[in-house]
Amino acid sequence: MKSLRKKREAGNQKALKTESLAIKRFYDLDKTVYADGALSSQDKELLGLVASMVLRCNDCIDYHLEQCVAKGWQRKQIDEAMAVAMMVGGSIVIPHTRHAAETLEYLFTQNL
């Protein structure tokens, strides 16, 4: 997980050095969307996890799992959200559910 965090941060820094205003605005939009609003940032991270699982993006799954744990979601609550993702996405989400389960095990045993 630490190497993934470093890789993600390095990639983000490179992406933000681009001359593209659209890329920079997208990063800003991401911050705005996940901030507290009518929905809490905590709830939005759980939604981000479900969307990431349905879209089958393991890097995104790891990111949102880290955020969910950091924002106080309990394992049982995250497991239910993962079940929703499987229902919406179908059996093709199963490999990503396995990946998420491994990541969650790590996050909760490392108390991150």
C-alpha positions as CSV (number, residue, x, y, z in Angstrom):
1,M,0.0,0.0,0.0
2,K,2.8,2.4,0.8
3,S,4.3,1.9,-2.6
4,L,0.9,2.4,-4.3
5,R,0.5,5.7,-2.3
6,K,3.9,6.9,-3.4
7,K,3.2,6.0,-7.0
8,R,-0.2,7.7,-7.0
9,E,1.2,10.8,-5.4
10,A,4.1,11.0,-7.9
11,G,1.7,10.4,-10.8
12,N,-0.6,13.1,-9.5
13,Q,2.3,15.6,-9.2
14,K,3.3,14.9,-12.8
15,A,-0.2,15.2,-14.1
16,L,-0.6,18.6,-12.3
17,K,2.6,19.9,-14.0
18,T,0.9,19.6,-17.4
19,E,0.0,22.6,-19.4
20,S,-3.6,21.3,-19.7
21,L,-6.0,23.5,-17.8
22,A,-8.7,20.8,-18.3
23,I,-6.6,18.3,-16.3
24,K,-6.0,20.8,-13.5
25,R,-9.7,21.7,-13.4
26,F,-10.6,18.0,-13.2
27,Y,-8.4,17.5,-10.2
28,D,-10.0,20.6,-8.6
29,L,-13.4,19.2,-9.4
30,D,-12.5,15.9,-7.7
31,K,-11.7,17.8,-4.5
32,T,-14.9,19.8,-4.7
33,V,-17.1,16.7,-5.4
34,Y,-15.7,14.7,-2.4
35,A,-16.0,17.6,0.1
36,D,-18.8,17.8,2.6
37,G,-22.1,19.0,1.1
38,A,-25.6,17.6,1.2
39,L,-23.8,14.3,1.5
40,S,-20.9,13.9,3.9
41,S,-17.4,13.3,2.6
42,Q,-17.6,10.0,4.4
43,D,-20.7,9.0,2.5
44,K,-19.2,10.1,-0.8
45,E,-16.1,7.9,-0.3
46,L,-18.4,4.9,0.1
47,L,-20.1,5.9,-3.1
48,G,-16.7,6.3,-4.8
49,L,-15.8,2.8,-3.6
50,V,-19.0,1.2,-5.1
51,A,-18.5,3.1,-8.4
52,S,-14.8,2.0,-8.5
53,M,-15.7,-1.6,-8.0
54,V,-18.4,-1.5,-10.8
55,L,-15.9,0.2,-13.1
56,R,-13.3,-2.4,-12.1
57,C,-10.4,0.0,-11.2
58,N,-8.2,-1.6,-8.6
59,D,-6.1,1.5,-8.0
60,C,-9.4,3.4,-7.5
61,I,-10.7,0.7,-5.2
62,D,-7.6,0.9,-3.0
63,Y,-7.8,4.7,-2.8
64,H,-11.4,4.7,-1.8
65,L,-10.9,1.9,0.7
66,E,-8.1,3.9,2.3
67,Q,-10.4,6.9,2.5
68,C,-13.4,4.9,3.8
69,V,-11.3,3.4,6.6
70,A,-9.7,6.8,7.4
71,K,-13.2,8.4,7.6
72,G,-14.4,5.8,10.1
73,W,-16.4,3.3,8.1
74,Q,-16.4,-0.1,9.8
75,R,-15.6,-3.4,8.0
76,K,-19.2,-4.6,8.1
77,Q,-20.4,-1.4,6.5
78,I,-17.8,-1.5,3.8
79,D,-18.6,-5.2,3.1
80,E,-22.3,-4.2,2.6
81,A,-21.3,-1.5,0.1
82,M,-19.1,-4.1,-1.7
83,A,-22.2,-6.3,-1.9
84,V,-24.1,-3.5,-3.5
85,A,-21.3,-3.1,-6.1
86,M,-21.5,-6.8,-6.9
87,M,-25.2,-6.6,-7.3
88,V,-25.0,-3.6,-9.6
89,G,-21.9,-4.8,-11.5
90,G,-22.6,-8.5,-11.7
91,S,-20.2,-11.4,-11.5
92,I,-17.5,-9.6,-13.4
93,V,-16.9,-7.6,-10.2
94,I,-15.9,-10.7,-8.2
95,P,-12.2,-10.5,-8.9
96,H,-12.3,-6.9,-7.8
97,T,-14.2,-7.9,-4.6
98,R,-11.3,-10.4,-3.9
99,H,-8.8,-7.6,-4.4
100,A,-10.8,-5.2,-2.1
101,A,-11.0,-7.9,0.6
102,E,-7.2,-8.3,0.5
103,T,-6.8,-4.5,0.7
104,L,-9.3,-4.3,3.6
105,E,-7.6,-7.0,5.5
106,Y,-4.3,-5.1,5.2
107,L,-5.9,-1.8,6.2
108,F,-7.6,-3.1,9.2
109,T,-4.7,-5.2,10.5
110,Q,-2.3,-2.3,10.0
111,N,-4.7,0.1,11.8
112,L,-4.3,2.6,9.0
